[in-house]
């Protein structure tokens, strides 16, 4: 999969939107002096990046497994 395909994938775009929304929440929390909202925004931003990385790792591992299964059936 090329970089262009990854950057235009729905998973990436949703993760990016979630990340930006979380950063916006953090900024709103900081501007209103609400530490709880700022902390929730930061945690959600980190989680959105971690979930995206986990999804990509799962898909890449599944693709490797499919490739190995195809090699085993050809023999």
N, CA, C, O and CB atoms as a CASP TS submission, in Angstrom:
PFRMAT TS
TARGET T0000
AUTHOR 0000-0000-0000
METHOD Language model
MODEL 1
PARENT N/A
ATOM      1  N   UNK     1       0.845  -1.172   0.000  1.00  0.00           N
ATOM      2  CA  UNK     1       0.000   0.000   0.000  1.00  0.00           C
ATOM      3  C   UNK     1       0.893   1.239   0.000  1.00  0.00           C
ATOM      4  O   UNK     1       1.816   1.352   0.806  1.00  0.00           O
ATOM      5  CB  UNK     1      -0.963  -0.004   1.220  1.00  0.00           C
ATOM      6  N   UNK     2       0.610   2.149  -0.900  1.00  0.00           N
ATOM      7  CA  UNK     2       1.441   3.350  -1.005  1.00  0.00           C
ATOM      8  C   UNK     2       1.066   4.362   0.079  1.00  0.00           C
ATOM      9  O   UNK     2       0.037   4.239   0.743  1.00  0.00           O
ATOM     10  CB  UNK     2       1.296   3.988  -2.404  1.00  0.00           C
ATOM     11  N   UNK     3       1.918   5.345   0.231  1.00  0.00           N
ATOM     12  CA  UNK     3       1.685   6.385   1.237  1.00  0.00           C
ATOM     13  C   UNK     3       0.411   7.157   0.893  1.00  0.00           C
ATOM     14  O   UNK     3      -0.354   7.521   1.786  1.00  0.00           O
ATOM     15  CB  UNK     3       2.901   7.351   1.327  1.00  0.00           C
ATOM     16  N   UNK     4       0.185   7.405  -0.384  1.00  0.00           N
ATOM     17  CA  UNK     4      -1.023   8.135  -0.803  1.00  0.00           C
ATOM     18  C   UNK     4      -2.270   7.368  -0.386  1.00  0.00           C
ATOM     19  O   UNK     4      -3.240   7.960   0.088  1.00  0.00           O
ATOM     20  CB  UNK     4      -1.026   8.367  -2.336  1.00  0.00           C
ATOM     21  N   UNK     5      -2.243   6.052  -0.563  1.00  0.00           N
ATOM     22  CA  UNK     5      -3.392   5.238  -0.162  1.00  0.00           C
ATOM     23  C   UNK     5      -3.612   5.292   1.342  1.00  0.00           C
ATOM     24  O   UNK     5      -4.753   5.362   1.800  1.00  0.00           O
ATOM     25  CB  UNK     5      -3.201   3.792  -0.608  1.00  0.00           C
ATOM     26  N   UNK     6      -2.533   5.260   2.112  1.00  0.00           N
ATOM     27  CA  UNK     6      -2.670   5.325   3.569  1.00  0.00           C
ATOM     28  C   UNK     6      -3.183   6.683   4.026  1.00  0.00           C
ATOM     29  O   UNK     6      -3.988   6.758   4.954  1.00  0.00           O
ATOM     30  CB  UNK     6      -1.334   5.027   4.238  1.00  0.00           C
ATOM     31  N   UNK     7      -2.725   7.765   3.384  1.00  0.00           N
ATOM     32  CA  UNK     7      -3.152   9.101   3.779  1.00  0.00           C
ATOM     33  C   UNK     7      -4.600   9.384   3.406  1.00  0.00           C
ATOM     34  O   UNK     7      -5.237  10.240   4.019  1.00  0.00           O
ATOM     35  CB  UNK     7      -2.256  10.133   3.149  1.00  0.00           C
ATOM     36  N   UNK     8      -5.126   8.684   2.418  1.00  0.00           N
ATOM     37  CA  UNK     8      -6.515   8.902   2.013  1.00  0.00           C
ATOM     38  C   UNK     8      -7.441   7.802   2.515  1.00  0.00           C
ATOM     39  O   UNK     8      -8.609   7.756   2.129  1.00  0.00           O
ATOM     40  CB  UNK     8      -6.607   8.996   0.505  1.00  0.00           C
ATOM     41  N   UNK     9      -6.938   6.917   3.369  1.00  0.00           N
ATOM     42  CA  UNK     9      -7.795   5.855   3.884  1.00  0.00           C
ATOM     43  C   UNK     9      -8.781   6.414   4.907  1.00  0.00           C
ATOM     44  O   UNK     9      -8.495   7.401   5.585  1.00  0.00           O
ATOM     45  CB  UNK     9      -6.948   4.733   4.512  1.00  0.00           C
ATOM     46  N   UNK    10      -9.929   5.781   5.010  1.00  0.00           N
ATOM     47  CA  UNK    10     -10.949   6.238   5.953  1.00  0.00           C
ATOM     48  C   UNK    10     -10.459   6.126   7.393  1.00  0.00           C
ATOM     49  O   UNK    10     -10.757   6.986   8.222  1.00  0.00           O
ATOM     50  CB  UNK    10     -12.237   5.433   5.775  1.00  0.00           C
ATOM     51  N   UNK    11      -9.705   5.062   7.689  1.00  0.00           N
ATOM     52  CA  UNK    11      -9.183   4.905   9.056  1.00  0.00           C
ATOM     53  C   UNK    11      -8.304   6.087   9.430  1.00  0.00           C
ATOM     54  O   UNK    11      -8.417   6.627  10.531  1.00  0.00           O
ATOM     55  CB  UNK    11      -8.385   3.589   9.189  1.00  0.00           C
ATOM     56  N   UNK    12      -7.434   6.487   8.521  1.00  0.00           N
ATOM     57  CA  UNK    12      -6.534   7.595   8.816  1.00  0.00           C
ATOM     58  C   UNK    12      -7.297   8.903   8.944  1.00  0.00           C
ATOM     59  O   UNK    12      -7.035   9.683   9.860  1.00  0.00           O
ATOM     60  CB  UNK    12      -5.469   7.715   7.735  1.00  0.00           C
ATOM     61  N   UNK    13      -8.234   9.154   8.044  1.00  0.00           N
ATOM     62  CA  UNK    13      -8.975  10.410   8.081  1.00  0.00           C
ATOM     63  C   UNK    13      -9.833  10.517   9.342  1.00  0.00           C
ATOM     64  O   UNK    13      -9.932  11.594   9.930  1.00  0.00           O
ATOM     65  CB  UNK    13      -9.852  10.541   6.837  1.00  0.00           C
ATOM     66  N   UNK    14     -10.447   9.422   9.757  1.00  0.00           N
ATOM     67  CA  UNK    14     -11.236   9.441  10.988  1.00  0.00           C
ATOM     68  C   UNK    14     -10.325   9.646  12.195  1.00  0.00           C
ATOM     69  O   UNK    14     -10.660  10.392  13.115  1.00  0.00           O
ATOM     70  CB  UNK    14     -12.043   8.133  11.139  1.00  0.00           C
ATOM     71  N   UNK    15      -9.171   8.979  12.183  1.00  0.00           N
ATOM     72  CA  UNK    15      -8.220   9.148  13.283  1.00  0.00           C
ATOM     73  C   UNK    15      -7.712  10.586  13.339  1.00  0.00           C
ATOM     74  O   UNK    15      -7.568  11.151  14.423  1.00  0.00           O
ATOM     75  CB  UNK    15      -7.037   8.172  13.130  1.00  0.00           C
ATOM     76  N   UNK    16      -7.446  11.172  12.194  1.00  0.00           N
ATOM     77  CA  UNK    16      -6.986  12.563  12.146  1.00  0.00           C
ATOM     78  C   UNK    16      -8.061  13.512  12.657  1.00  0.00           C
ATOM     79  O   UNK    16      -7.766  14.437  13.414  1.00  0.00           O
ATOM     80  CB  UNK    16      -6.584  12.947  10.716  1.00  0.00           C
ATOM     81  N   UNK    17      -9.304  13.289  12.250  1.00  0.00           N
ATOM     82  CA  UNK    17     -10.402  14.141  12.725  1.00  0.00           C
ATOM     83  C   UNK    17     -10.569  14.015  14.237  1.00  0.00           C
ATOM     84  O   UNK    17     -10.791  15.012  14.925  1.00  0.00           O
ATOM     85  CB  UNK    17     -11.720  13.772  12.014  1.00  0.00           C
ATOM     86  N   UNK    18     -10.464  12.795  14.751  1.00  0.00           N
ATOM     87  CA  UNK    18     -10.570  12.577  16.190  1.00  0.00           C
ATOM     88  C   UNK    18      -9.424  13.266  16.928  1.00  0.00           C
ATOM     89  O   UNK    18      -9.629  13.903  17.961  1.00  0.00           O
ATOM     90  CB  UNK    18     -10.578  11.073  16.506  1.00  0.00           C
ATOM     91  N   UNK    19      -8.230  13.130  16.389  1.00  0.00           N
ATOM     92  CA  UNK    19      -7.064  13.768  16.997  1.00  0.00           C
ATOM     93  C   UNK    19      -7.229  15.286  17.047  1.00  0.00           C
ATOM     94  O   UNK    19      -6.978  15.912  18.077  1.00  0.00           O
ATOM     95  CB  UNK    19      -5.793  13.401  16.223  1.00  0.00           C
ATOM     96  N   UNK    20      -7.653  15.872  15.926  1.00  0.00           N
ATOM     97  CA  UNK    20      -7.816  17.326  15.888  1.00  0.00           C
ATOM     98  C   UNK    20      -8.941  17.787  16.820  1.00  0.00           C
ATOM     99  O   UNK    20      -8.829  18.828  17.467  1.00  0.00           O
ATOM    100  CB  UNK    20      -8.100  17.789  14.452  1.00  0.00           C
ATOM    101  N   UNK    21     -10.024  17.008  16.886  1.00  0.00           N
ATOM    102  CA  UNK    21     -11.096  17.343  17.816  1.00  0.00           C
ATOM    103  C   UNK    21     -10.631  17.272  19.262  1.00  0.00           C
ATOM    104  O   UNK    21     -11.019  18.100  20.086  1.00  0.00           O
ATOM    105  CB  UNK    21     -12.277  16.417  17.610  1.00  0.00           C
ATOM    106  N   UNK    22      -9.811  16.295  19.564  1.00  0.00           N
ATOM    107  CA  UNK    22      -9.279  16.151  20.915  1.00  0.00           C
ATOM    108  C   UNK    22      -8.341  17.307  21.264  1.00  0.00           C
ATOM    109  O   UNK    22      -8.362  17.814  22.386  1.00  0.00           O
ATOM    110  CB  UNK    22      -8.544  14.815  21.055  1.00  0.00           C
ATOM    111  N   UNK    23      -7.533  17.712  20.311  1.00  0.00           N
ATOM    112  CA  UNK    23      -6.651  18.863  20.536  1.00  0.00           C
ATOM    113  C   UNK    23      -7.493  20.125  20.752  1.00  0.00           C
ATOM    114  O   UNK    23      -7.177  20.947  21.612  1.00  0.00           O
ATOM    115  CB  UNK    23      -5.674  19.056  19.333  1.00  0.00           C
ATOM    116  N   UNK    24      -8.565  20.271  19.968  1.00  0.00           N
ATOM    117  CA  UNK    24      -9.465  21.405  20.161  1.00  0.00           C
ATOM    118  C   UNK    24     -10.090  21.400  21.547  1.00  0.00           C
ATOM    119  O   UNK    24     -10.229  22.448  22.179  1.00  0.00           O
ATOM    120  CB  UNK    24     -10.555  21.396  19.105  1.00  0.00           C
ATOM    121  N   UNK    25     -10.466  20.214  22.017  1.00  0.00           N
ATOM    122  CA  UNK    25     -11.021  20.096  23.368  1.00  0.00           C
ATOM    123  C   UNK    25      -9.988  20.503  24.407  1.00  0.00           C
ATOM    124  O   UNK    25     -10.312  21.194  25.373  1.00  0.00           O
ATOM    125  CB  UNK    25     -11.503  18.661  23.634  1.00  0.00           C
ATOM    126  N   UNK    26      -8.747  20.076  24.211  1.00  0.00           N
ATOM    127  CA  UNK    26      -7.681  20.457  25.150  1.00  0.00           C
ATOM    128  C   UNK    26      -7.488  21.966  25.188  1.00  0.00           C
ATOM    129  O   UNK    26      -7.345  22.559  26.258  1.00  0.00           O
ATOM    130  CB  UNK    26      -6.363  19.777  24.768  1.00  0.00           C
ATOM    131  N   UNK    27      -7.487  22.572  24.024  1.00  0.00           N
ATOM    132  CA  UNK    27      -7.302  24.026  23.954  1.00  0.00           C
ATOM    133  C   UNK    27      -8.467  24.746  24.638  1.00  0.00           C
ATOM    134  O   UNK    27      -8.264  25.725  25.356  1.00  0.00           O
ATOM    135  CB  UNK    27      -7.176  24.488  22.480  1.00  0.00           C
ATOM    136  N   UNK    28      -9.694  24.252  24.408  1.00  0.00           N
ATOM    137  CA  UNK    28     -10.862  24.849  25.059  1.00  0.00           C
ATOM    138  C   UNK    28     -10.759  24.705  26.574  1.00  0.00           C
ATOM    139  O   UNK    28     -11.094  25.629  27.314  1.00  0.00           O
ATOM    140  CB  UNK    28     -12.162  24.198  24.548  1.00  0.00           C
ATOM    141  N   UNK    29     -10.295  23.540  27.033  1.00  0.00           N
ATOM    142  CA  UNK    29     -10.118  23.340  28.467  1.00  0.00           C
ATOM    143  C   UNK    29      -9.077  24.270  29.057  1.00  0.00           C
ATOM    144  O   UNK    29      -9.252  24.790  30.159  1.00  0.00           O
ATOM    145  CB  UNK    29      -9.734  21.914  28.746  1.00  0.00           C
ATOM    146  N   UNK    30      -7.995  24.480  28.327  1.00  0.00           N
ATOM    147  CA  UNK    30      -6.956  25.394  28.810  1.00  0.00           C
ATOM    148  C   UNK    30      -7.449  26.838  28.835  1.00  0.00           C
ATOM    149  O   UNK    30      -7.154  27.587  29.767  1.00  0.00           O
ATOM    150  CB  UNK    30      -5.706  25.285  27.935  1.00  0.00           C
ATOM    151  N   UNK    31      -8.204  27.225  27.799  1.00  0.00           N
ATOM    152  CA  UNK    31      -8.711  28.603  27.745  1.00  0.00           C
ATOM    153  C   UNK    31      -9.730  28.884  28.846  1.00  0.00           C
ATOM    154  O   UNK    31      -9.819  30.010  29.335  1.00  0.00           O
ATOM    155  CB  UNK    31      -9.342  28.877  26.384  1.00  0.00           C
ATOM    156  N   UNK    32     -10.492  27.878  29.235  1.00  0.00           N
ATOM    157  CA  UNK    32     -11.514  28.082  30.270  1.00  0.00           C
ATOM    158  C   UNK    32     -11.004  27.704  31.660  1.00  0.00           C
ATOM    159  O   UNK    32     -11.773  27.676  32.621  1.00  0.00           O
ATOM    160  CB  UNK    32     -12.764  27.266  29.942  1.00  0.00           C
ATOM    161  N   UNK    33      -9.716  27.415  31.764  1.00  0.00           N
ATOM    162  CA  UNK    33      -9.090  27.011  33.022  1.00  0.00           C
ATOM    163  C   UNK    33      -9.744  25.769  33.636  1.00  0.00           C
ATOM    164  O   UNK    33      -9.841  25.645  34.857  1.00  0.00           O
ATOM    165  CB  UNK    33      -9.146  28.156  34.013  1.00  0.00           C
ATOM    166  N   UNK    34     -10.186  24.860  32.775  1.00  0.00           N
ATOM    167  CA  UNK    34     -10.791  23.609  33.228  1.00  0.00           C
ATOM    168  C   UNK    34      -9.786  22.491  32.952  1.00  0.00           C
ATOM    169  O   UNK    34      -9.687  21.989  31.833  1.00  0.00           O
ATOM    170  CB  UNK    34     -12.174  23.335  32.508  1.00  0.00           C
ATOM    171  N   UNK    35      -9.054  22.116  33.980  1.00  0.00           N
ATOM    172  CA  UNK    35      -7.999  21.119  33.815  1.00  0.00           C
ATOM    173  C   UNK    35      -8.547  19.741  33.440  1.00  0.00           C
ATOM    174  O   UNK    35      -7.876  18.978  32.746  1.00  0.00           O
ATOM    175  CB  UNK    35      -7.190  21.015  35.089  1.00  0.00           C
ATOM    176  N   UNK    36      -9.746  19.423  33.890  1.00  0.00           N
ATOM    177  CA  UNK    36     -10.336  18.121  33.578  1.00  0.00           C
ATOM    178  C   UNK    36     -10.580  17.979  32.084  1.00  0.00           C
ATOM    179  O   UNK    36     -10.242  16.950  31.499  1.00  0.00           O
ATOM    180  CB  UNK    36     -11.646  17.927  34.346  1.00  0.00           C
ATOM    181  N   UNK    37     -11.158  18.986  31.465  1.00  0.00           N
ATOM    182  CA  UNK    37     -11.424  18.937  30.029  1.00  0.00           C
ATOM    183  C   UNK    37     -10.111  18.910  29.243  1.00  0.00           C
ATOM    184  O   UNK    37     -10.000  18.188  28.252  1.00  0.00           O
ATOM    185  CB  UNK    37     -12.284  20.144  29.596  1.00  0.00           C
ATOM    186  N   UNK    38      -9.133  19.678  29.670  1.00  0.00           N
ATOM    187  CA  UNK    38      -7.835  19.684  29.000  1.00  0.00           C
ATOM    188  C   UNK    38      -7.187  18.304  29.066  1.00  0.00           C
ATOM    189  O   UNK    38      -6.615  17.833  28.083  1.00  0.00           O
ATOM    190  CB  UNK    38      -6.909  20.737  29.630  1.00  0.00           C
ATOM    191  N   UNK    39      -7.279  17.660  30.223  1.00  0.00           N
ATOM    192  CA  UNK    39      -6.691  16.328  30.387  1.00  0.00           C
ATOM    193  C   UNK    39      -7.418  15.297  29.536  1.00  0.00           C
ATOM    194  O   UNK    39      -6.781  14.455  28.903  1.00  0.00           O
ATOM    195  CB  UNK    39      -6.723  15.907  31.857  1.00  0.00           C
ATOM    196  N   UNK    40      -8.744  15.356  29.516  1.00  0.00           N
ATOM    197  CA  UNK    40      -9.523  14.420  28.692  1.00  0.00           C
ATOM    198  C   UNK    40      -9.159  14.593  27.217  1.00  0.00           C
ATOM    199  O   UNK    40      -9.015  13.604  26.499  1.00  0.00           O
ATOM    200  CB  UNK    40     -11.048  14.639  28.902  1.00  0.00           C
ATOM    201  N   UNK    41      -9.011  15.815  26.766  1.00  0.00           N
ATOM    202  CA  UNK    41      -8.629  16.059  25.372  1.00  0.00           C
ATOM    203  C   UNK    41      -7.272  15.475  25.033  1.00  0.00           C
ATOM    204  O   UNK    41      -7.094  14.888  23.966  1.00  0.00           O
ATOM    205  CB  UNK    41      -8.624  17.542  25.087  1.00  0.00           C
ATOM    206  N   UNK    42      -6.315  15.632  25.932  1.00  0.00           N
ATOM    207  CA  UNK    42      -4.972  15.083  25.692  1.00  0.00           C
ATOM    208  C   UNK    42      -5.002  13.556  25.667  1.00  0.00           C
ATOM    209  O   UNK    42      -4.381  12.931  24.808  1.00  0.00           O
ATOM    210  CB  UNK    42      -3.987  15.573  26.773  1.00  0.00           C
ATOM    211  N   UNK    43      -5.728  12.959  26.616  1.00  0.00           N
ATOM    212  CA  UNK    43      -5.819  11.497  26.666  1.00  0.00           C
ATOM    213  C   UNK    43      -6.486  10.960  25.405  1.00  0.00           C
ATOM    214  O   UNK    43      -6.033   9.966  24.838  1.00  0.00           O
ATOM    215  CB  UNK    43      -6.600  11.044  27.915  1.00  0.00           C
ATOM    216  N   UNK    44      -7.557  11.610  24.966  1.00  0.00           N
ATOM    217  CA  UNK    44      -8.240  11.158  23.747  1.00  0.00           C
ATOM    218  C   UNK    44      -7.361  11.307  22.505  1.00  0.00           C
ATOM    219  O   UNK    44      -7.424  10.478  21.597  1.00  0.00           O
ATOM    220  CB  UNK    44      -9.537  11.940  23.554  1.00  0.00           C
ATOM    221  N   UNK    45      -6.550  12.351  22.463  1.00  0.00           N
ATOM    222  CA  UNK    45      -5.639  12.532  21.333  1.00  0.00           C
ATOM    223  C   UNK    45      -4.628  11.393  21.279  1.00  0.00           C
ATOM    224  O   UNK    45      -4.355  10.849  20.209  1.00  0.00           O
ATOM    225  CB  UNK    45      -4.913  13.888  21.432  1.00  0.00           C
ATOM    226  N   UNK    46      -4.078  11.038  22.425  1.00  0.00           N
ATOM    227  CA  UNK    46      -3.105   9.943  22.481  1.00  0.00           C
ATOM    228  C   UNK    46      -3.779   8.622  22.126  1.00  0.00           C
ATOM    229  O   UNK    46      -3.222   7.819  21.378  1.00  0.00           O
ATOM    230  CB  UNK    46      -2.457   9.856  23.885  1.00  0.00           C
ATOM    231  N   UNK    47      -4.973   8.399  22.659  1.00  0.00           N
ATOM    232  CA  UNK    47      -5.685   7.151  22.366  1.00  0.00           C
ATOM    233  C   UNK    47      -6.043   7.020  20.889  1.00  0.00           C
ATOM    234  O   UNK    47      -5.975   5.922  20.336  1.00  0.00           O
ATOM    235  CB  UNK    47      -6.948   7.066  23.204  1.00  0.00           C
ATOM    236  N   UNK    48      -6.423   8.123  20.241  1.00  0.00           N
ATOM    237  CA  UNK    48      -6.773   8.032  18.824  1.00  0.00           C
ATOM    238  C   UNK    48      -5.561   7.620  17.993  1.00  0.00           C
ATOM    239  O   UNK    48      -5.687   6.839  17.050  1.00  0.00           O
ATOM    240  CB  UNK    48      -7.331   9.373  18.320  1.00  0.00           C
ATOM    241  N   UNK    49      -4.396   8.141  18.340  1.00  0.00           N
ATOM    242  CA  UNK    49      -3.181   7.746  17.621  1.00  0.00           C
ATOM    243  C   UNK    49      -2.832   6.283  17.902  1.00  0.00           C
ATOM    244  O   UNK    49      -2.419   5.554  17.000  1.00  0.00           O
ATOM    245  CB  UNK    49      -2.002   8.659  18.017  1.00  0.00           C
ATOM    246  N   UNK    50      -2.999   5.860  19.154  1.00  0.00           N
ATOM    247  CA  UNK    50      -2.686   4.476  19.514  1.00  0.00           C
ATOM    248  C   UNK    50      -3.652   3.493  18.849  1.00  0.00           C
ATOM    249  O   UNK    50      -3.235   2.428  18.395  1.00  0.00           O
ATOM    250  CB  UNK    50      -2.729   4.304  21.036  1.00  0.00           C
ATOM    251  N   UNK    51      -4.910   3.838  18.792  1.00  0.00           N
ATOM    252  CA  UNK    51      -5.894   2.957  18.151  1.00  0.00           C
ATOM    253  C   UNK    51      -5.615   2.849  16.660  1.00  0.00           C
ATOM    254  O   UNK    51      -5.709   1.759  16.097  1.00  0.00           O
ATOM    255  CB  UNK    51      -7.330   3.474  18.388  1.00  0.00           C
ATOM    256  N   UNK    52      -5.275   3.954  16.011  1.00  0.00           N
ATOM    257  CA  UNK    52      -4.938   3.908  14.590  1.00  0.00           C
ATOM    258  C   UNK    52      -3.716   3.017  14.353  1.00  0.00           C
ATOM    259  O   UNK    52      -3.709   2.198  13.435  1.00  0.00           O
ATOM    260  CB  UNK    52      -4.677   5.331  14.052  1.00  0.00           C
ATOM    261  N   UNK    53      -2.693   3.180  15.178  1.00  0.00           N
ATOM    262  CA  UNK    53      -1.487   2.357  15.025  1.00  0.00           C
ATOM    263  C   UNK    53      -1.816   0.878  15.244  1.00  0.00           C
ATOM    264  O   UNK    53      -1.307   0.017  14.527  1.00  0.00           O
ATOM    265  CB  UNK    53      -0.386   2.815  16.017  1.00  0.00           C
ATOM    266  N   UNK    54      -2.657   0.585  16.222  1.00  0.00           N
ATOM    267  CA  UNK    54      -3.056  -0.795  16.466  1.00  0.00           C
ATOM    268  C   UNK    54      -3.832  -1.383  15.305  1.00  0.00           C
ATOM    269  O   UNK    54      -3.622  -2.539  14.938  1.00  0.00           O
ATOM    270  CB  UNK    54      -3.880  -0.881  17.720  1.00  0.00           C
ATOM    271  N   UNK    55      -4.727  -0.599  14.726  1.00  0.00           N
ATOM    272  CA  UNK    55      -5.498  -1.077  13.563  1.00  0.00           C
ATOM    273  C   UNK    55      -4.580  -1.364  12.382  1.00  0.00           C
ATOM    274  O   UNK    55      -4.714  -2.391  11.716  1.00  0.00           O
ATOM    275  CB  UNK    55      -6.567  -0.041  13.157  1.00  0.00           C
ATOM    276  N   UNK    56      -3.663  -0.466  12.132  1.00  0.00           N
ATOM    277  CA  UNK    56      -2.723  -0.683  11.023  1.00  0.00           C
ATOM    278  C   UNK    56      -1.854  -1.914  11.265  1.00  0.00           C
ATOM    279  O   UNK    56      -1.587  -2.677  10.337  1.00  0.00           O
ATOM    280  CB  UNK    56      -1.834   0.553  10.826  1.00  0.00           C
ATOM    281  N   UNK    57      -1.415  -2.108  12.493  1.00  0.00           N
ATOM    282  CA  UNK    57      -0.593  -3.281  12.808  1.00  0.00           C
ATOM    283  C   UNK    57      -1.398  -4.562  12.611  1.00  0.00           C
ATOM    284  O   UNK    57      -0.876  -5.546  12.087  1.00  0.00           O
ATOM    285  CB  UNK    57      -0.061  -3.202  14.256  1.00  0.00           C
ATOM    286  N   UNK    58      -2.651  -4.559  13.022  1.00  0.00           N
ATOM    287  CA  UNK    58      -3.514  -5.734  12.854  1.00  0.00           C
ATOM    288  C   UNK    58      -3.718  -6.047  11.370  1.00  0.00           C
ATOM    289  O   UNK    58      -3.641  -7.206  10.963  1.00  0.00           O
ATOM    290  CB  UNK    58      -4.879  -5.506  13.543  1.00  0.00           C
ATOM    291  N   UNK    59      -3.976  -5.023  10.571  1.00  0.00           N
ATOM    292  CA  UNK    59      -4.200  -5.227   9.147  1.00  0.00           C
ATOM    293  C   UNK    59      -2.930  -5.704   8.458  1.00  0.00           C
ATOM    294  O   UNK    59      -2.981  -6.586   7.601  1.00  0.00           O
ATOM    295  CB  UNK    59      -4.699  -3.941   8.498  1.00  0.00           C
ATOM    296  N   UNK    60      -1.788  -5.126   8.828  1.00  0.00           N
ATOM    297  CA  UNK    60      -0.522  -5.562   8.246  1.00  0.00           C
ATOM    298  C   UNK    60      -0.211  -7.010   8.620  1.00  0.00           C
ATOM    299  O   UNK    60       0.276  -7.774   7.786  1.00  0.00           O
ATOM    300  CB  UNK    60       0.614  -4.646   8.703  1.00  0.00           C
ATOM    301  N   UNK    61      -0.486  -7.391   9.864  1.00  0.00           N
ATOM    302  CA  UNK    61      -0.252  -8.770  10.299  1.00  0.00           C
ATOM    303  C   UNK    61      -1.181  -9.728   9.558  1.00  0.00           C
ATOM    304  O   UNK    61      -0.770 -10.826   9.183  1.00  0.00           O
ATOM    305  CB  UNK    61      -0.456  -8.902  11.824  1.00  0.00           C
ATOM    306  N   UNK    62      -2.418  -9.321   9.347  1.00  0.00           N
ATOM    307  CA  UNK    62      -3.359 -10.159   8.612  1.00  0.00           C
ATOM    308  C   UNK    62      -2.918 -10.315   7.155  1.00  0.00           C
ATOM    309  O   UNK    62      -3.060 -11.390   6.573  1.00  0.00           O
ATOM    310  CB  UNK    62      -4.776  -9.562   8.683  1.00  0.00           C
ATOM    311  N   UNK    63      -2.389  -9.248   6.574  1.00  0.00           N
ATOM    312  CA  UNK    63      -1.918  -9.317   5.189  1.00  0.00           C
ATOM    313  C   UNK    63      -0.731 -10.261   5.067  1.00  0.00           C
ATOM    314  O   UNK    63      -0.625 -10.995   4.084  1.00  0.00           O
ATOM    315  CB  UNK    63      -1.535  -7.921   4.680  1.00  0.00           C
ATOM    316  N   UNK    64       0.156 -10.254   6.046  1.00  0.00           N
ATOM    317  CA  UNK    64       1.297 -11.172   6.037  1.00  0.00           C
ATOM    318  C   UNK    64       0.797 -12.603   6.167  1.00  0.00           C
ATOM    319  O   UNK    64       1.302 -13.504   5.497  1.00  0.00           O
ATOM    320  CB  UNK    64       2.292 -10.836   7.180  1.00  0.00           C
ATOM    321  N   UNK    65      -0.189 -12.814   7.022  1.00  0.00           N
ATOM    322  CA  UNK    65      -0.761 -14.149   7.192  1.00  0.00           C
ATOM    323  C   UNK    65      -1.408 -14.654   5.927  1.00  0.00           C
ATOM    324  O   UNK    65      -1.291 -15.837   5.606  1.00  0.00           O
ATOM    325  CB  UNK    65      -1.770 -14.148   8.308  1.00  0.00           C
ATOM    326  N   UNK    66      -2.089 -13.787   5.198  1.00  0.00           N
ATOM    327  CA  UNK    66      -2.706 -14.175   3.929  1.00  0.00           C
ATOM    328  C   UNK    66      -1.627 -14.540   2.924  1.00  0.00           C
ATOM    329  O   UNK    66      -1.767 -15.510   2.180  1.00  0.00           O
ATOM    330  CB  UNK    66      -3.599 -13.039   3.377  1.00  0.00           C
ATOM    331  N   UNK    67      -0.547 -13.761   2.901  1.00  0.00           N
ATOM    332  CA  UNK    67       0.555 -14.061   1.987  1.00  0.00           C
ATOM    333  C   UNK    67       1.204 -15.391   2.304  1.00  0.00           C
ATOM    334  O   UNK    67       1.568 -16.130   1.389  1.00  0.00           O
ATOM    335  CB  UNK    67       1.595 -12.963   2.038  1.00  0.00           C
ATOM    336  N   UNK    68       1.357 -15.716   3.577  1.00  0.00           N
ATOM    337  CA  UNK    68       1.956 -16.988   3.970  1.00  0.00           C
ATOM    338  C   UNK    68       1.027 -18.144   3.631  1.00  0.00           C
ATOM    339  O   UNK    68       1.490 -19.203   3.208  1.00  0.00           O
ATOM    340  CB  UNK    68       2.282 -16.991   5.468  1.00  0.00           C
ATOM    341  N   UNK    69      -0.279 -17.955   3.811  1.00  0.00           N
ATOM    342  CA  UNK    69      -1.226 -19.012   3.466  1.00  0.00           C
ATOM    343  C   UNK    69      -1.236 -19.275   1.969  1.00  0.00           C
ATOM    344  O   UNK    69      -1.369 -20.423   1.543  1.00  0.00           O
ATOM    345  CB  UNK    69      -2.628 -18.647   3.942  1.00  0.00           C
ATOM    346  N   UNK    70      -1.099 -18.242   1.177  1.00  0.00           N
ATOM    347  CA  UNK    70      -1.066 -18.412  -0.281  1.00  0.00           C
ATOM    348  C   UNK    70       0.190 -19.177  -0.695  1.00  0.00           C
ATOM    349  O   UNK    70       0.136 -20.008  -1.601  1.00  0.00           O
ATOM    350  CB  UNK    70      -1.117 -17.035  -0.996  1.00  0.00           C
ATOM    351  N   UNK    71       1.319 -18.905  -0.038  1.00  0.00           N
ATOM    352  CA  UNK    71       2.556 -19.615  -0.362  1.00  0.00           C
ATOM    353  C   UNK    71       2.437 -21.092   0.005  1.00  0.00           C
ATOM    354  O   UNK    71       2.938 -21.944  -0.729  1.00  0.00           O
ATOM    355  CB  UNK    71       3.754 -18.978   0.370  1.00  0.00           C
ATOM    356  N   UNK    72       1.786 -21.415   1.118  1.00  0.00           N
ATOM    357  CA  UNK    72       1.647 -22.792   1.555  1.00  0.00           C
ATOM    358  C   UNK    72       0.741 -23.583   0.645  1.00  0.00           C
ATOM    359  O   UNK    72       0.949 -24.786   0.488  1.00  0.00           O
ATOM    360  CB  UNK    72       1.126 -22.842   2.959  1.00  0.00           C
ATOM    361  N   UNK    73      -0.247 -22.973   0.042  1.00  0.00           N
ATOM    362  CA  UNK    73      -1.182 -23.696  -0.821  1.00  0.00           C
ATOM    363  C   UNK    73      -0.604 -23.933  -2.211  1.00  0.00           C
ATOM    364  O   UNK    73      -1.077 -24.812  -2.931  1.00  0.00           O
ATOM    365  CB  UNK    73      -2.492 -22.930  -0.932  1.00  0.00           C
ATOM    366  N   UNK    74       0.413 -23.162  -2.600  1.00  0.00           N
ATOM    367  CA  UNK    74       1.012 -23.328  -3.920  1.00  0.00           C
ATOM    368  C   UNK    74       1.921 -24.552  -3.985  1.00  0.00           C
ATOM    369  O   UNK    74       2.188 -25.048  -5.079  1.00  0.00           O
ATOM    370  CB  UNK    74       1.797 -22.084  -4.295  1.00  0.00           C
ATOM    371  N   UNK    75       2.391 -25.042  -2.879  1.00  0.00           N
ATOM    372  CA  UNK    75       3.345 -26.140  -2.883  1.00  0.00           C
ATOM    373  C   UNK    75       2.712 -27.454  -3.143  1.00  0.00           C
ATOM    374  O   UNK    75       3.399 -28.475  -3.175  1.00  0.00           O
ATOM    375  CB  UNK    75       4.065 -26.199  -1.608  1.00  0.00           C
TER
END
